[in-house]
Amino acid sequence: MLSLSELPTCPGLFSGSRARDGVLSRMRIPGGILNVQQCWSIANFVDRYSSGCLQVTNRANLQIRELHSQIPPSIWQDLQKLGLASRRVEVDPIRNIMASPTAGIDRQNLLDTRPLVAAWDNYLQTHPELSELSAKFSIGFDGGELVSIRNFRNDILLVAKRRQPNSEIIFSLHFNGVDTGIIIEESQCILVLASLTSAYLEYTKNQPRINGKKPRLRHLLADWGTAKYLEKVEKKLPFALRQEAIELFLKDISNNSCGTGILPVTSAPNGNLGIHSQRQSGFSYIGIALPLGKLESNQLRNLASLAQNLGGSTLRLTPWQNLLISDIPNSQVFEVKQQIADLGLHSSATHLDSCLVACAGSSGCASAATDTQSHALAMVRDLAQKWTIDRSINIHFSGCEKSCAQHQPIDITLVGIQIQQKGETIAGYNIYAGRKDLPFGRQIFRAVSVAEMSSAIERMLRVYQRFREPRESFGQFCDRWAIDKLQKLLSPVTHN
Ligand code: SF4
């Protein structure tokens, strides 16, 4: 373990980063899938060596707060044996491999990506030279699932698709959300990823740091262009890369020289919550909401037991900071739902705490103007006591304008600011809504103090619930009004 003064900014399990409440560590869970033995071991580990609280991150890692600095080597070795810590310490901080949490069980699944996730993880763990990669370098696999991860930004994403006319399933290669036009067979994926990673690593070694950090893949693409990068990659491969839809490819490149385009949304946010039938006939999975990804060790322990007794003996962490229990016989689904409720959890997609996103805020980030996580949780708890909403509303708290935590379409965004009020500096938020083409939507209210925030949001949601058209989403409702009329409508007046 490093000393406090040597702590990095991107944490791994062996080397935490400094947060306001102590050392924060991150357990990399490839594809987000944990077996029950791993869950019990994690629960015991955090009870013994930390505050006992866990948080699922937006890469389906598990974050541990207040981890003790003195942990016996035998404990690390036990975690390594269980596959919860990298076999080689130096590659542990590499970003988690992302995959759909419904890989292999999704009704729309074209290809089960779990073996690819395991193979790529094994590659990372057996190539210590990859510890030199930027800690932000990220890879994802999308098997064509309904619960899609395509809205999450990965440097490299492989997306399964069915190719006509012979219905062959192949992967298309995406850089930063843009389809390159390159298609890859399943058996070629690891080799291509290895070559892509190696060429990128060579580039970063020969380039100066940018604001003290290693260049990202987007910097390579802006510097070399996609064609030159692929040329270098191809030289490392025993086969030629196949390109399809060259016109589309060229259009993408000219529109997105830095690779900044984003794929269209293919699944609804929170679409993984609740009960869903699986591709395996007679079985279902349940998506369980974890407000801001937070989970107590005892909940983890009991959910694992539930998965062992009535499900497929795994928990699947999601990049939406929730988790799934899969492979539940349909006859047991309501029993599982009841036991989830007994643990103080729920699976409703319309509960306000299911749709909440917050960045680290002032407890973990020096740029934050506000304590986003505490404010977000306090607000939804307050609102939940007063009434329930019948539609899923996505609310996003950001501690500053960088908006690190936003990876999905959002209905309402609150951006933290410091407000001067009666000679004092207090925490507050600017509140935005609708217009998904704007970074946060249109600004509805400026400088709302934390004390007033809950009633401002309550008003917005009540007005929407009362005046919306049938089937109109919150965003559509906001967008049909001119901004001055919308502000007036949502302001604190009585609507008769
Ligand atoms: S959005 Fe701002 S405050 Fe929040 S984690 Fe990112 S940089 Fe920090």
Residues whose N, C-alpha, C, O or C-beta is under 5 A from the ligand:
A	BS01	SF4	C359 A360 G361 C365 S367 A368 S398 G399 C400 K402 S403 C404
